[in-house]
């Protein structure tokens, strides 16, 4: 994972409608950038629904929420519509950004080793600097943990 205090690498990816979105589009705002393994899987769905439920709290603090996975634009659109997700989902099918942020890692499941996205979240400040890095987050509590952290910040 990238270190707190470092500049968050800029990127441009397609959103669920095929529009190009860059991290630099959000300069001047805090950004919650969360990486997740796959649309429509139990943990990822719970995490997305938790971010949707907390979305008004992020909006009230003028914090953008962006989810990134290697799923396609079409998959993201279906996932967002099915779960009524109000935030940005970006498609990184060749996992270039996922790798750039250090969340493409070796994973072990039932003794099998493979490469994949480790569920991780970054909070990026208004100047594009990583303020908080959260590796291996829990899908059900990730959004609330960030809101609680933001509530303690001036």
N, C-alpha and C positions, 0 to 999 in steps of 0.2 A: 504494500500500500504506500501511497504517497505520504510524505511527512507533513504534520501541522506546521504552518509558517511558510510553506513553499507556494509558489504560484501554481494555480490550477491550470493544467494545459487546456488551451482553447481547442474547440472541435466544432464541426458542423455535421449534423446527421439529419435524417428525415424523420418527421413526426408521423403520427398515426394517419395524417391526411396526405403525406408525401411532401409537405412543405419543409424547406431547409431551416433548421434552427441551430444557432451557434451559442455556445456558452457566453461569448462576448455580448450577445443581445441583451443579457441580463446585468451588464455592468452597472453599478450603482445600487444593486439590490443583493440581498443575501439569497443564496441558492442552496436548496437541499438536493443533492445529486445522489440518487440511490440506484445501485446496480443489483439486478436480480436475475436468477437463472432462466426462468421460462414462464411465458404467459399461460394462464389457465391451469397451473399446478396448484395443489392445496396451499402450500406455504406462500407462494408468490401472490396468489389471490387474496389470502388473508392480509398480507402486507399492503397490497394496493388498496384494499377496502379500508384498512386502518388509516392510510394516508388520505383517502377520500373523506373519511369521517372527521379527520383532524384538519381538513383543508381550510375551513373558515378561520381557524386559529392561525394558520400560516398566512392566509390572505390579510388578516387583520394586522399582522406584523410586516406586511409587504415582502414576504419571503416566497420565492418561486420554488415549486416542487417539480423535479424532473426525474423520471424513471427511465433507466436504460437496460435493455437486454439485447440478445442477438436475434430475437424474433423479427419476423418481417413486418413491414408497414401494415399489410393486410391483417396479420395476426394481432397487432397492437390495436387496430381499429375495432376489431371484434371484441377483444378483451376489454377495451375502454367502454364500448357500448353495453356489453353484457353486465359490467359491474358499475356503470355510471361514474366513471373516473373523470374528475374535472381538471386534472393536471396534465402536463406534457409527458408523453411517452416517446422515446426515441429508439430507432432501430439501428443496431450496430452489427449487421450480419457477418462481417468479416472480423469482428471483435477487436478492431484497431484501437478504439477508445477504451474499451474494457481492459485491454492489455496495457495501454498507456497509463491507466489509473491503478494498475497493479492488482486487479481483482480476478484475472484469469489465472487460476492456480490449480495445482494438483489437488484432487479430491479423492477421498476413499469412501466407498459405499459398499457394504457387505463384503469387504475384503478386496473389491475391485478398485483399481486405481485408474483415474481418467482425469482429463483436463476439463475445467468448467468455470463458470462464474461463481465466486464466493460472495454470498449476499453481504454487501458492504454499503456504507453511506458516508458521504462527505458533506460537511457544511462549509460553504464557500462564502467569504465575506464580500462586502460591497466593492472592494478593490481587486477581487479575483484571487485572494489568498485563502488557502485551506485553513479554516479556523478549527475544525474538528474532524477527526477521522475515526470511523467506527467500523472495525472489521467484524465479520461473522455476527451480524446483528440478528436479533430474534424478530420474525415477521410480525408478531402480534403487538410488540411493545416499541418498535423502532420509531414510529411517528410521535408517540407520546413522549418518549425520551428526548427527542429533539425539541419538541415544544417546551418541555420542562427546562431544558438547557437554555433555550431562548428566553424563557421567563426569568431566568436568573441574571441575564445580561442586561446592561443598561441600554 
